Amino acid sequence: MKILLLEHPRSIIPERCNDIANTPLSSCLLTGYAAGMLKREGHDVSIVEGYLDGLSYEEIQDRVRAIKPDILGVHMVYQWRRDLALFDCLEGVKSEALASSITAYGFFATNASKDILKSCCAVDSVIIGEPEVPFANLAEAASTGIYTPCVPGLAVRDGSGGIKYQRQKPIEHLDSLPLPVRTEAMYRLPEANLLGSRGCYGKCTFCSINSFYGLGSRWRGRSPENIVEEIDEIISERGLREFYFTDPNFFGPGQKGQERALRIAALLKPRDIRFGIEGRVNDIHDKTIGALVDAGLRHILVGLESGQDESLRRMNKMTTVAQNERALHILRKHGVEPNVGFIMFEPDSSLQEIRINFEFLKRNDLLNNLPVTTNVLYHHQIVLEGTQAYHNLQKEGRLQLQTASSYEGTAYFKNPEVAVLADIMRQITNIVFSFMEGIWSGKVIGHVGMLERYIKVNCMLVKVFEDTLTALEAGEQFDEKKITFLVREAEKEMGETLKL
């Protein structure tokens, strides 16, 4: 069968420029893995990189029109609103009969399957969880004329306004999967993305990783040998030496996880590559990090999330502040300055807890780099469907849903002073992101002396945060007029400093 897989265009909304990626980085290879499985099953597969190639929906429809696939698969990524442009495109595909069937897949599609099937009549089905096996079974069923509700892992309308599906089991042995198909657009990225494992053994309340894989899912890793086989193939075919493991948790649990990481390091060392990973702070061990750095580890993202233990308990991080600081010490000892995940503002935060977070960041030298400072001094807890936080807030009657979608929720801050500080920092950090987006994205060349300007703006951000926090702690009142004045003054001062 002819199958077309679409990575649809995505846009940045200015007021959302300071939020985390709206889908886990591990999702970047979902289309490639689905394509690999479908090709192995003998299907004719094409991939349209609407996002990376900067295609318009008119251009995408032309591509679909030229191929006329039996199945159009869409990797749906949430964009903080109902994506009417995408839905209109799919409606156009359906009305012109350009594809016999349209199915959606991905993290957003899995957790918002009911909303998608109710909102977009053009979508016939949604794959729940890992797409490889259900997609292959869907293609096989379609080729033989079998009705799609018989396919496990596929959500469909039940004919009475509801949605029905049967959850599939997560793939047990990842080495059995064919390697992902990579497009030319994927190879243009600074690093070749790899997926060495799936899932996570953690149960953080704000994370939707494990809800994607299903209840009872667990961390599963590819063998080190299988990973290196893929790396060798990329080196041989493309000569690339820069890689990034998009696993939410590069390290498996416990001692076995450390031993596996050491084995990967031993295999990678003679290959002269550089790579990045993501992991939990409790998995940052001196011996293992030393071996990975020796093998080419150059950057890492670790989820610190908070500088106080009570907050970490609320998030069910299963880590401590002491572990956070120990991880930072080990990484820096081996010459790796980590990127960090940090949630400054939770719905239940108090001013005292915000102060503790701020002092933690200062104490651990995490407010000296403008992109990091801009992020950590505002980042609030995002509440997405499929997370425990969403469920808890909904149960408590505190969940506020967007009018356009039930996928994203918010909760009012319990503490009004925290709400004021969060509002001020949201506006100011968005100004910085807007100023710097062109340079940080590589679209604009930085001016001479830009580093010194970065340092000045960084100091401004830290000062406005601390001054406002101190004022709130002293009982000072901030009305809308005062907040607007403070934000405008900060914008003016930053604009003059950056002179972009």
C-alpha positions as CSV (number, residue, x, y, z in Angstrom):
1,M,0.0,0.0,0.0
2,K,1.0,3.6,-0.5
3,I,1.4,5.4,2.8
4,L,2.3,9.0,3.3
5,L,3.5,10.2,6.8
6,L,3.2,13.9,7.5
7,E,5.1,16.1,10.0
8,H,2.8,19.1,9.9
9,P,3.9,22.7,10.1
10,R,4.2,24.1,13.6
11,S,4.2,27.8,14.7
12,I,5.4,29.6,17.8
13,I,2.8,31.7,19.5
14,P,4.5,34.8,21.0
15,E,2.9,34.5,24.4
16,R,4.0,30.9,24.6
17,C,7.7,31.4,23.6
18,N,8.9,30.7,27.2
19,D,7.1,27.3,27.5
20,I,8.8,23.9,27.2
21,A,8.6,21.9,24.0
22,N,5.0,20.9,23.5
23,T,5.9,17.3,22.9
24,P,8.8,15.2,24.3
25,L,11.9,15.3,22.2
26,S,11.7,11.5,21.9
27,S,8.7,12.0,19.6
28,C,11.0,13.3,16.8
29,L,11.7,9.8,15.6
30,L,8.1,8.5,15.8
31,T,7.6,9.0,12.1
32,G,10.9,7.5,11.2
33,Y,10.2,4.3,13.3
34,A,6.7,4.0,11.8
35,A,8.2,4.3,8.3
36,G,10.9,1.7,9.1
37,M,8.3,-0.8,10.2
38,L,5.9,-0.1,7.3
39,K,8.8,-0.5,4.8
40,R,9.8,-3.8,6.4
41,E,6.3,-5.0,5.9
42,G,6.5,-4.2,2.1
43,H,4.6,-0.9,1.9
44,D,5.5,2.1,-0.2
45,V,6.2,4.8,2.3
46,S,6.8,8.6,1.8
47,I,7.5,11.2,4.4
48,V,6.6,14.9,4.0
49,E,8.6,17.2,6.4
50,G,6.1,20.0,6.6
51,Y,7.8,21.5,9.7
52,L,11.5,21.1,8.9
53,D,11.1,22.0,5.2
54,G,8.9,25.0,6.0
55,L,6.1,23.9,3.7
56,S,2.7,25.6,3.5
57,Y,-0.5,23.6,3.7
58,E,-1.1,24.3,0.1
59,E,2.3,22.7,-0.8
60,I,1.5,19.8,1.5
61,Q,-1.8,19.2,-0.2
62,D,0.0,19.3,-3.6
63,R,2.3,16.6,-2.3
64,V,-0.6,14.5,-1.1
65,R,-2.4,15.1,-4.4
66,A,0.7,13.8,-6.3
67,I,1.1,10.7,-4.2
68,K,-2.6,9.9,-3.5
69,P,-1.8,7.5,-0.6
70,D,-4.0,4.8,0.6
71,I,-3.3,6.0,4.2
72,L,-2.2,9.4,5.3
73,G,-0.6,9.3,8.7
74,V,-0.2,12.6,10.6
75,H,2.2,13.0,13.5
76,M,0.1,15.5,15.5
77,V,2.0,17.9,17.8
78,Y,0.2,20.2,20.2
79,Q,0.6,23.9,19.5
80,W,-1.2,25.4,22.6
81,R,-4.4,25.8,20.6
82,R,-6.8,23.9,18.3
83,D,-4.8,23.6,15.1
84,L,-7.5,24.7,12.7
85,A,-5.1,25.1,9.8
86,L,-4.1,21.4,10.0
87,F,-7.7,20.3,10.4
88,D,-8.7,22.4,7.4
89,C,-5.9,20.8,5.4
90,L,-7.1,17.3,6.3
91,E,-10.7,18.2,5.5
92,G,-9.5,19.3,2.1
93,V,-7.6,16.0,1.6
94,K,-10.8,14.1,2.5
95,S,-13.2,16.2,0.4
96,E,-10.9,15.7,-2.7
97,A,-10.6,12.0,-1.9
98,L,-6.8,12.3,-2.0
99,A,-6.3,9.6,0.7
100,S,-8.5,6.6,1.5
101,S,-7.9,6.9,5.2
102,I,-6.4,9.4,7.6
103,T,-4.9,8.3,10.9
104,A,-3.1,10.5,13.6
105,Y,-0.4,9.4,16.0
106,G,2.0,10.8,18.6
107,F,2.0,11.9,22.2
108,F,-0.7,14.6,21.7
109,A,-2.8,12.4,19.5
110,T,-2.7,9.6,22.1
111,N,-3.7,11.7,25.1
112,A,-6.2,13.9,23.1
113,S,-7.6,11.1,20.9
114,K,-11.2,11.8,21.9
115,D,-10.9,15.5,21.3
116,I,-9.3,15.0,17.9
117,L,-11.9,12.5,16.7
118,K,-14.7,14.8,17.8
119,S,-13.1,17.9,16.4
120,C,-11.9,16.7,13.0
121,C,-14.2,14.6,10.9
122,A,-11.4,13.9,8.4
123,V,-9.4,11.9,10.9
124,D,-10.7,8.3,10.7
125,S,-8.6,6.9,13.5
126,V,-5.9,7.7,16.1
127,I,-3.1,5.3,17.1
128,I,-2.8,5.1,20.8
129,G,0.8,4.8,22.0
130,E,3.7,3.4,20.0
131,P,2.8,3.6,16.3
132,E,4.9,0.9,14.7
133,V,2.8,-2.2,15.3
134,P,-0.7,-0.7,15.1
135,F,0.2,1.2,11.9
136,A,1.5,-2.0,10.3
137,N,-1.6,-3.8,11.4
138,L,-3.8,-1.0,10.1
139,A,-2.1,-1.1,6.7
140,E,-2.5,-4.9,6.6
141,A,-6.2,-4.7,7.6
142,A,-6.8,-2.0,5.0
143,S,-5.1,-4.0,2.2
144,T,-7.5,-6.9,3.0
145,G,-10.6,-4.9,3.6
146,I,-10.9,-5.6,7.3
147,Y,-12.8,-3.1,9.4
148,T,-10.3,-1.0,11.3
149,P,-11.9,-1.3,14.9
150,C,-10.4,-4.8,14.9
151,V,-6.9,-3.3,15.0
152,P,-5.5,-3.2,18.6
153,G,-4.1,0.2,19.5
154,L,-6.4,2.1,17.2
155,A,-9.0,4.5,18.5
156,V,-12.1,5.0,16.3
157,R,-15.6,6.5,16.6
158,D,-18.2,4.0,17.9
159,G,-21.1,5.3,15.9
160,S,-23.0,6.7,18.9
161,G,-20.8,9.8,19.6
162,G,-18.2,7.9,21.7
163,I,-14.7,6.6,21.1
164,K,-13.5,3.0,21.5
165,Y,-10.1,1.4,21.4
166,Q,-8.1,-1.5,22.9
167,R,-4.8,-0.6,24.4
168,Q,-1.8,-2.4,22.9
169,K,1.1,-3.7,25.0
170,P,4.4,-1.7,24.7
171,I,7.0,-3.2,22.5
172,E,9.1,-5.4,24.8
173,H,12.3,-6.0,22.7
174,L,13.3,-2.7,21.0
175,D,16.2,-4.4,19.2
176,S,13.5,-6.2,17.1
177,L,12.5,-2.9,15.5
178,P,13.9,-1.8,12.2
179,L,16.1,1.3,12.4
180,P,14.2,4.6,11.8
181,V,14.0,6.1,8.4
182,R,15.7,9.6,8.3
183,T,14.8,12.2,5.8
184,E,17.2,14.8,4.3
185,A,15.6,17.4,6.6
186,M,16.5,15.3,9.6
187,Y,20.1,15.1,8.5
188,R,20.3,18.9,8.2
189,L,19.9,19.2,12.0
190,P,23.0,20.0,14.0
191,E,23.0,16.5,15.6
192,A,21.6,13.2,14.4
193,N,18.9,12.1,16.8
194,L,19.0,8.6,18.4
195,L,16.5,6.8,20.6
196,G,18.3,4.4,22.8
197,S,15.4,3.6,25.2
198,R,11.7,4.2,25.7
199,G,9.7,5.2,28.8
200,C,10.8,6.1,32.2
201,Y,10.9,4.4,35.6
202,G,9.9,7.8,37.2
203,K,6.4,8.9,37.9
204,C,6.6,12.7,37.9
205,T,3.1,14.2,38.2
206,F,3.7,16.7,35.4
207,C,5.0,14.3,32.8
208,S,3.0,12.5,30.1
209,I,5.7,10.1,29.0
210,N,4.4,7.0,30.6
211,S,0.7,7.8,29.8
212,F,1.7,7.6,26.1
213,Y,3.1,4.1,26.6
214,G,0.2,3.0,28.8
215,L,-0.5,2.0,32.4
216,G,2.1,-0.3,33.8
217,S,4.6,0.7,31.1
218,R,8.2,0.8,32.2
219,W,11.7,1.8,31.0
220,R,12.9,-0.3,28.1
221,G,16.4,-0.1,26.6
222,R,18.0,-1.1,23.3
223,S,21.1,-3.1,23.7
224,P,24.3,-1.1,23.5
225,E,25.4,-3.2,20.5
226,N,22.1,-2.4,18.6
227,I,22.6,1.4,19.3
228,V,26.2,1.3,18.1
229,E,25.1,-0.5,14.9
230,E,22.8,2.4,14.1
231,I,25.6,5.0,14.9
232,D,28.0,3.1,12.7
233,E,25.5,3.1,9.8
234,I,25.1,6.9,10.1
235,I,28.8,7.5,10.3
236,S,29.4,5.3,7.2
237,E,26.6,6.8,5.1
238,R,26.8,10.4,6.2
239,G,30.1,10.9,8.0
240,L,28.3,12.6,10.9
241,R,29.9,12.7,14.3
242,E,27.4,14.7,16.4
243,F,24.5,12.8,18.0
244,Y,21.8,13.4,20.6
245,F,20.0,10.7,22.5
246,T,16.4,11.9,22.7
247,D,15.5,9.3,25.4
248,P,13.6,11.0,28.3
249,N,15.9,8.9,30.5
250,F,19.2,7.7,29.0
251,F,20.0,5.7,32.1
252,G,18.0,2.6,33.0
253,P,17.1,2.0,36.6
254,G,19.6,0.9,39.3
255,Q,22.9,-0.8,38.9
256,K,21.9,-2.5,35.7
257,G,21.2,0.9,34.2
258,Q,24.7,2.1,35.2
259,E,26.3,-1.0,33.8
260,R,24.5,-0.6,30.5
261,A,25.6,3.1,30.3
262,L,29.2,2.0,31.0
263,R,28.9,-0.6,28.2
264,I,27.6,2.1,25.8
265,A,30.5,4.3,26.8
266,A,33.0,1.6,26.1
267,L,31.6,0.9,22.6
268,L,31.4,4.6,21.7
269,K,34.9,5.6,22.9
270,P,36.8,4.4,19.8
271,R,34.3,6.0,17.4
272,D,35.4,9.6,18.0
273,I,31.9,11.1,18.3
274,R,30.3,13.8,20.4
275,F,26.8,13.3,21.9
276,G,24.2,14.6,24.4
277,I,21.8,12.8,26.7
278,E,18.9,13.4,29.1
279,G,18.6,11.9,32.5
280,R,17.5,11.9,36.2
281,V,19.7,13.4,38.8
282,N,19.8,10.2,40.9
283,D,21.4,8.4,37.9
284,I,24.3,10.9,37.7
285,H,27.2,8.8,39.1
286,D,30.8,9.8,39.1
287,K,32.2,6.7,37.4
288,T,29.6,6.5,34.7
289,I,29.7,10.2,33.8
290,G,33.5,10.0,33.7
291,A,33.3,7.1,31.2
292,L,30.6,8.8,29.1
293,V,32.6,12.1,28.9
294,D,35.7,10.1,27.9
295,A,33.5,8.6,25.1
296,G,32.3,11.9,23.8
297,L,29.5,13.2,26.1
298,R,29.4,17.0,25.8
299,H,26.0,18.1,27.0
300,I,23.2,16.8,29.2
301,L,19.7,17.9,30.3
302,V,18.8,17.0,33.9
303,G,15.4,17.6,35.5
304,L,16.2,19.4,38.8
305,E,12.6,20.9,38.9
306,S,13.0,22.4,42.3
307,G,15.4,23.6,45.0
308,Q,13.3,22.3,47.9
309,D,12.4,18.8,49.0
310,E,8.7,19.5,49.7
311,S,8.1,20.6,46.2
312,L,10.0,17.6,44.8
313,R,7.7,15.4,46.9
314,R,4.6,17.2,45.5
315,M,5.9,16.5,42.0
316,N,6.6,12.8,43.0
317,K,10.2,13.3,41.6
318,M,11.6,10.6,43.9
319,T,14.7,12.8,44.1
320,T,16.1,15.3,46.7
321,V,17.7,18.7,46.7
322,A,20.9,16.9,47.9
323,Q,20.8,14.7,44.8
324,N,20.3,17.7,42.6
325,E,23.4,19.4,44.0
326,R,25.4,16.2,43.9
327,A,24.5,15.8,40.2
328,L,25.6,19.3,39.4
329,H,28.9,18.8,41.2
330,I,29.7,15.6,39.4
331,L,28.8,16.9,35.9
332,R,30.9,20.1,36.4
333,K,33.8,18.0,37.8
334,H,33.9,16.3,34.5
335,G,33.6,19.5,32.5
336,V,29.9,19.3,31.5
337,E,27.7,22.3,32.3
338,P,24.2,20.9,32.3
339,N,21.0,22.3,30.8
340,V,18.4,22.0,33.5
341,G,14.7,21.5,33.8
342,F,13.2,23.7,36.5
343,I,9.7,24.6,37.6
344,M,9.8,27.9,39.4
345,F,6.1,28.3,39.8
346,E,3.7,25.5,40.8
347,P,0.0,26.0,41.5
348,D,0.6,25.5,45.2
349,S,3.8,27.5,45.5
350,S,4.2,29.9,48.4
351,L,6.5,33.0,48.4
352,Q,8.8,31.2,50.9
353,E,9.1,28.3,48.4
354,I,9.9,30.7,45.6
355,R,12.6,32.3,47.7
356,I,14.1,28.9,48.4
357,N,14.1,28.1,44.7
358,F,15.8,31.4,43.9
359,E,18.5,30.9,46.6
360,F,19.1,27.4,45.3
361,L,19.6,28.7,41.7
362,K,22.0,31.4,43.0
363,R,23.9,29.0,45.3
364,N,24.4,26.5,42.4
365,D,25.5,29.1,39.8
366,L,22.4,28.5,37.6
367,L,21.7,32.2,37.0
368,N,24.7,33.2,34.9
369,N,23.6,32.2,31.4
370,L,20.9,34.3,29.8
371,P,19.0,31.5,28.0
372,V,19.0,29.4,31.2
373,T,18.2,32.4,33.5
374,T,15.3,33.4,31.2
375,N,13.8,30.0,31.4
376,V,14.2,29.1,35.1
377,L,13.1,32.5,36.5
378,Y,9.7,32.1,35.0
379,H,9.0,28.5,34.1
380,H,5.6,27.5,35.5
381,Q,4.1,24.0,35.7
382,I,2.3,23.2,32.5
383,V,-0.7,20.9,33.0
384,L,-1.4,18.5,30.1
385,E,-3.9,15.8,29.7
386,G,-2.5,12.4,30.6
387,T,-0.5,13.6,33.5
388,Q,-1.1,12.9,37.2
389,A,-1.2,16.7,37.9
390,Y,-4.1,17.1,35.4
391,H,-6.0,14.3,37.1
392,N,-5.3,15.6,40.6
393,L,-6.4,19.1,39.8
394,Q,-9.5,17.9,38.0
395,K,-10.4,15.8,41.0
396,E,-9.9,18.7,43.3
397,G,-12.1,20.9,41.1
398,R,-9.2,23.3,40.5
399,L,-8.5,22.5,36.8
400,Q,-9.3,25.3,34.4
401,L,-9.5,24.2,30.8
402,Q,-9.0,26.2,27.6
403,T,-12.1,26.9,25.7
404,A,-10.7,25.4,22.5
405,S,-9.3,22.2,23.9
406,S,-9.4,20.0,27.0
407,Y,-5.8,19.0,26.4
408,E,-4.2,21.8,28.4
409,G,-5.3,23.0,31.8
410,T,-4.3,25.6,34.2
411,A,-4.8,26.2,37.9
412,Y,-5.0,29.4,39.7
413,F,-2.0,30.0,42.1
414,K,-3.1,29.5,45.6
415,N,-1.0,32.4,46.7
416,P,-1.9,35.8,45.2
417,E,1.6,37.2,45.6
418,V,3.0,34.3,43.8
419,A,0.5,35.0,41.0
420,V,1.8,38.6,40.8
421,L,5.4,37.5,40.5
422,A,4.6,34.8,38.0
423,D,2.7,37.3,35.8
424,I,5.6,39.9,35.9
425,M,8.2,37.3,35.1
426,R,6.1,35.7,32.3
427,Q,5.8,39.1,30.6
428,I,9.5,40.1,31.0
429,T,11.0,36.7,30.0
430,N,8.7,36.6,27.0
431,I,10.2,40.0,26.0
432,V,13.7,38.6,26.2
433,F,12.8,35.5,24.2
434,S,11.2,37.8,21.5
435,F,14.3,40.0,21.4
436,M,16.7,37.1,21.1
437,E,14.7,34.5,19.1
438,G,16.4,35.5,15.9
439,I,19.9,35.1,17.3
440,W,19.3,32.0,19.4
441,S,17.6,30.3,16.4
442,G,20.6,31.2,14.1
443,K,18.5,33.3,11.8
444,V,20.3,36.5,12.8
445,I,24.0,37.1,13.3
446,G,24.8,38.6,16.7
447,H,26.4,42.0,17.0
448,V,29.9,42.6,18.2
449,G,30.0,42.8,22.0
450,M,26.8,40.8,22.3
451,L,28.2,38.6,25.1
452,E,28.6,41.7,27.3
453,R,25.0,42.7,26.5
454,Y,23.8,39.2,27.4
455,I,25.5,39.6,30.7
456,K,23.9,42.9,31.4
457,V,20.4,41.6,30.5
458,N,21.0,38.5,32.6
459,C,21.8,40.8,35.6
460,M,18.7,42.8,34.9
461,L,16.5,39.7,34.9
462,V,18.0,38.5,38.2
463,K,17.6,41.9,39.8
464,V,14.0,42.4,38.7
465,F,13.1,39.0,40.0
466,E,14.8,39.5,43.4
467,D,13.6,43.1,43.9
468,T,10.0,42.1,43.1
469,L,10.2,39.0,45.3
470,T,11.6,41.1,48.2
471,A,8.9,43.7,47.7
472,L,6.2,41.1,47.8
473,E,7.7,39.5,50.9
474,A,7.5,42.9,52.6
475,G,3.8,43.2,51.8
476,E,4.0,45.7,48.9
477,Q,1.0,45.7,46.7
478,F,1.1,45.4,42.9
479,D,-1.9,46.5,40.9
480,E,-2.3,46.2,37.2
481,K,-1.0,49.7,36.5
482,K,2.1,49.1,38.6
483,I,2.8,45.7,36.9
484,T,2.4,47.3,33.5
485,F,4.8,50.1,34.4
486,L,7.4,47.7,35.7
487,V,7.2,45.5,32.6
488,R,7.5,48.5,30.2
489,E,10.5,49.9,32.1
490,A,12.2,46.5,31.9
491,E,11.4,46.2,28.2
492,K,12.8,49.7,27.5
493,E,16.0,49.0,29.5
494,M,16.6,45.6,27.8
495,G,15.9,47.0,24.4
496,E,18.4,49.8,24.8
497,T,21.0,47.3,26.1
498,L,20.5,44.8,23.3
499,K,20.0,47.5,20.6
500,L,18.7,45.0,18.0
